[in-house]
Amino acid sequence: QVQLVESGGGLVQSGGSLRLSCAASGSFLSINSMGWYRQASGNERKLVAVITSGGSGNYAESVEGRFTISSDNAKNTVYLQMNSLKPEVTAVYYCNAMVRLTFYRNDNYWGQGTQVTVSS
């Protein structure tokens, strides 16, 4: 079993910054990739950013240049630095990890979500 624990969400004014963290723990061989998704009220969950174990990051077009994803492989932790925040990014942010459980099996895990609210 793999657990993802997120932290760092909260309320911030427009133009401010927040840093989200997500730590993976449990029994697994390695982590293939980790990422962040967000789900605004009444909308579907959408990709924000993802980073591979090799450090390659990809971003949703709407956040490129303002958000930065990074990871600490030794700590099995992924971070999302969010700058120049706008009210439209208000959502629940979910951490995701694609994990290699065994040599033959990968699986996908989600965190419990952390609320990010940007006030105007």
MARFI-81098 format. One line per 10 residues: number of its first residue (from 1); their letters; for each residue x, y, z of N, C-alpha, C. Coordinates in steps of 0.001 Angstrom, whole numbers. Layout:
<sites>
NUM = A = X Y Z X Y Z X Y Z  ... .
</sites>
This chain:
<sites>
1 = QVQLVESGGG = 845 -1182 0 0 0 0 889 1245 0  436 2238 -743 1188 3485 -858 314 4627 -361  882 5503 428 151 6664 925 820 7938 395  -8 8880 24 465 10201 -403 -111 11229 564  746 11998 1187 306 12998 2153 692 14377 1638  -329 15196 1430 -119 16546 889 -133 17572 2006  526 18687 1749 491 19815 2675 788 21091 1907  462 22221 2525 831 23503 1937 -285 24310 1327  -1478 23753 1264 -2574 24528 726 -3015 25607 1696  -3943 26448 1250 -4437 27504 2116 -5061 28632 1339 .
11 = LVQSGGSLRL = -5243 29732 2037 -5855 30937 1468 -4766 31980 1239  -4757 32537 46 -3764 33544 -296 -4421 34602 -1170  -3899 35809 -1117 -4440 36876 -1952 -3899 36770 -3372  -4643 37320 -4298 -4224 37342 -5696 -2832 37961 -5814  -1987 37301 -6592 -612 37741 -6743 353 37084 -5784  -164 36376 -4813 667 35722 -3816 1209 34386 -4287  1860 33696 -3354 2501 32416 -3667 2148 31365 -2623  2175 30128 -3052 2030 28984 -2165 2948 27879 -2663  3358 27024 -1726 4156 25861 -2090 3478 24617 -1534  3124 23712 -2431 2528 22447 -2035 3605 21371 -1953 .
21 = SCAASGSFLS = 3419 20455 -1018 4322 19319 -881 3506 18040 -830  4092 16966 -1313 3442 15662 -1271 4507 14603 -1058  4371 13852 24 5333 12811 351 4692 11438 195  5397 10568 -494 4926 9194 -688 5612 8266 301  4838 7344 830 5397 6359 1744 4696 5030 1527  5321 3961 2010 4742 2641 1847 5737 1681 1244  5209 623 685 6043 -430 138 6013 -392 -1382  7113 -16 -1987 7200 29 -3442 8663 6 -3857  8900 -335 -5132 10270 -398 -5633 10779 994 -6010  9941 1747 -6693 10361 3076 -7141 9132 3872 -7566 .
31 = INSMGWYRQA = 9358 5138 -7800 8298 6017 -8289 8644 6433 -9706  7736 6177 -10630 7965 6529 -12028 7749 8020 -12271  6702 8551 -11706 6419 9973 -11855 5505 10421 -10730  5541 11717 -10465 4622 12325 -9508 4088 13607 -10116  2894 13963 -9730 2326 15151 -10325 1231 15757 -9481  707 16847 -9974 -375 17573 -9319 -1520 17777 -10301  -2710 17543 -9809 -3939 17788 -10549 -4790 18713 -9698  -5728 19376 -10318 -6647 20205 -9546 -8066 20007 -10046  -8989 20213 -9111 -10408 20067 -9422 -11155 21207 -8777  -11632 22114 -9618 -12464 23210 -9132 -13890 22706 -8964 .
41 = SGNERKLVAV = -14641 23383 -8146 -16011 22972 -7858 -16821 22836 -9137  -17434 21682 -9337 -18266 21441 -10497 -17525 21090 -11763  -16221 20978 -11663 -15412 20675 -12852 -14676 19349 -12702  -14145 18871 -13805 -13381 17628 -13763 -11963 17900 -13284  -11320 16844 -12825 -9946 16945 -12368 -9028 17083 -13582  -8101 18044 -13498 -7227 18320 -14625 -5767 18371 -14193  -4904 17994 -15109 -3478 18009 -14848 -2968 19442 -14682  -2121 19627 -13667 -1431 20902 -13488 27 20757 -13929  701 19761 -13359 2109 19544 -13690 2492 18135 -13278  3471 17581 -13976 3971 16247 -13663 5477 16246 -13848 .
51 = ITSGGSGNYA = 6161 15432 -13037 7606 15312 -13139 7982 13843 -13094  8897 13453 -13970 9334 12060 -13995 10454 11853 -12983  10799 10601 -12778 11886 10293 -11851 13214 10854 -12343  13293 11098 -13632 14507 11683 -14199 14558 13199 -14107  13461 13793 -13625 13452 15236 -13412 12832 16043 -14540  12232 15357 -15495 11612 16070 -16599 10204 16482 -16215  9919 17791 -16344 8621 18311 -15940 7777 18747 -17120  6479 18590 -16968 5528 19071 -17973 4406 19803 -17261  3886 20848 -17919 2919 21726 -17293 1698 21924 -18175  582 22183 -17517 -574 22681 -18245 -226 24067 -18772 .
61 = ESVEGRFTIS = -724 24357 -19940 -390 25637 -20570 -779 26822 -19688  -1846 26669 -18942 -2365 27787 -18155 -1460 28170 -16984  -553 27274 -16581 292 27568 -15426 1755 27715 -15798  2100 27423 -17020 3502 27475 -17421 4065 28872 -17198  5237 28918 -16588 5880 30191 -16300 5552 30733 -14926  4485 30241 -14311 4106 30702 -12967 4253 29604 -11918  4080 28371 -12326 4195 27230 -11417 5471 26454 -11758  6107 25898 -10729 7293 25078 -10920 7158 23794 -10116  7312 22668 -10795 7274 21385 -10114 8699 20896 -9915  8958 20312 -8752 10281 19770 -8458 10105 18557 -7552 .
71 = SDNAKNTVYL = 11175 17808 -7399 11073 16617 -6570 12365 16352 -5829  12246 15636 -4743 13396 15141 -3984 13247 13625 -3963  13960 12959 -4845 13787 11513 -4992 14177 10758 -3719  15148 11264 -2994 15577 10602 -1760 14470 10611 -712  13612 11637 -785 12512 11765 178 11176 11338 -409  11183 10894 -1674 9928 10519 -2349 8895 11631 -2230  9345 12842 -2465 8504 14016 -2267 8504 14881 -3522  7331 15397 -3836 7181 16310 -4952 6655 17640 -4421  7092 18717 -5058 6694 20063 -4645 6072 20795 -5835  5202 21720 -5528 4650 22595 -6554 4726 24027 -6020 .
81 = QMNSLKPEVT = 5623 24799 -6585 5741 26214 -6235 4809 26996 -7148  3877 27707 -6544 2881 28441 -7304 3045 29928 -7030  3383 30677 -8065 3592 32114 -7950 2558 32875 -8770  2449 34148 -8471 1516 35019 -9203 135 34391 -9282  -352 33981 -8149 -1614 33248 -8114 -2795 34133 -8481  -3740 33526 -9181 -4948 34210 -9613 -6154 33477 -9047  -7276 34158 -8858 -8467 33503 -8298 -8929 32288 -9096  -8678 32298 -10397 -9159 31184 -11223 -8442 29862 -10975  -7366 29881 -10200 -6697 28617 -9886 -7223 28005 -8588  -8199 28660 -7975 -8814 28109 -6771 -9401 26734 -7060 .
91 = AVYYCNAMVR = -8992 25752 -6255 -9421 24374 -6480 -8859 23498 -5364  -9292 22252 -5375 -8642 21240 -4556 -7510 20654 -5397  -6327 20634 -4848 -5155 20126 -5551 -4833 18732 -5039  -4705 17808 -5985 -4449 16414 -5647 -3070 15998 -6124  -2351 15328 -5265 -1085 14733 -5632 -1340 13365 -6269  -543 13042 -7258 -659 11756 -7950 728 11139 -8073  782 9819 -7947 2047 9120 -8131 1821 7845 -8917  2647 7645 -9916 2686 6368 -10636 3857 5591 -10052  3528 4475 -9420 4495 3776 -8580 4756 2378 -9136  6011 1990 -9115 6349 597 -9445 6317 -197 -8149 .
101 = LTFYRNDNYW = 5272 -1059 -8042 5120 -1839 -6825 6031 -3056 -6824  6082 -3733 -7953 6947 -4885 -8133 7565 -4780 -9519  8386 -5718 -9867 9007 -5702 -11193 7954 -5747 -12294  6819 -6401 -12020 5804 -6603 -13057 4581 -5703 -12905  4521 -4916 -11844 3265 -4199 -11579 3507 -2740 -11208  2820 -1871 -11966 2753 -451 -11629 1342 -128 -11161  1211 923 -10385 -111 1339 -9969 -134 2848 -9747  -1326 3380 -9731 -1537 4824 -9673 -2202 5178 -8337  -1675 6204 -7657 -2204 6577 -6353 -2510 8066 -6288  -3464 8399 -5424 -3884 9783 -5219 -3786 10167 -3759 .
111 = GQGTQVTVSS = -3459 11433 -3524 -3538 11979 -2188 -4967 12377 -1865  -5162 12879 -651 -6505 13212 -188 -6962 14581 -680  -6032 15362 -1200 -6374 16683 -1717 -6115 17782 -703  -5711 18930 -1196 -5502 20098 -341 -6110 21320 -1024  -6861 22080 -270 -7580 23217 -844 -6645 24406 -1036  -6710 24974 -2215 -6014 26223 -2518 -7069 27248 -2899  -7115 28339 -2165 -8079 29395 -2427 -7340 30707 -2619  -7599 31353 -3746 -6973 32635 -4055 -8061 33692 -4073  -7936 34664 -3197 -8940 35729 -3113 -8527 36917 -3980  -9525 37599 -4497 -9245 38740 -5385 -9093 40019 -4594 .
</sites>
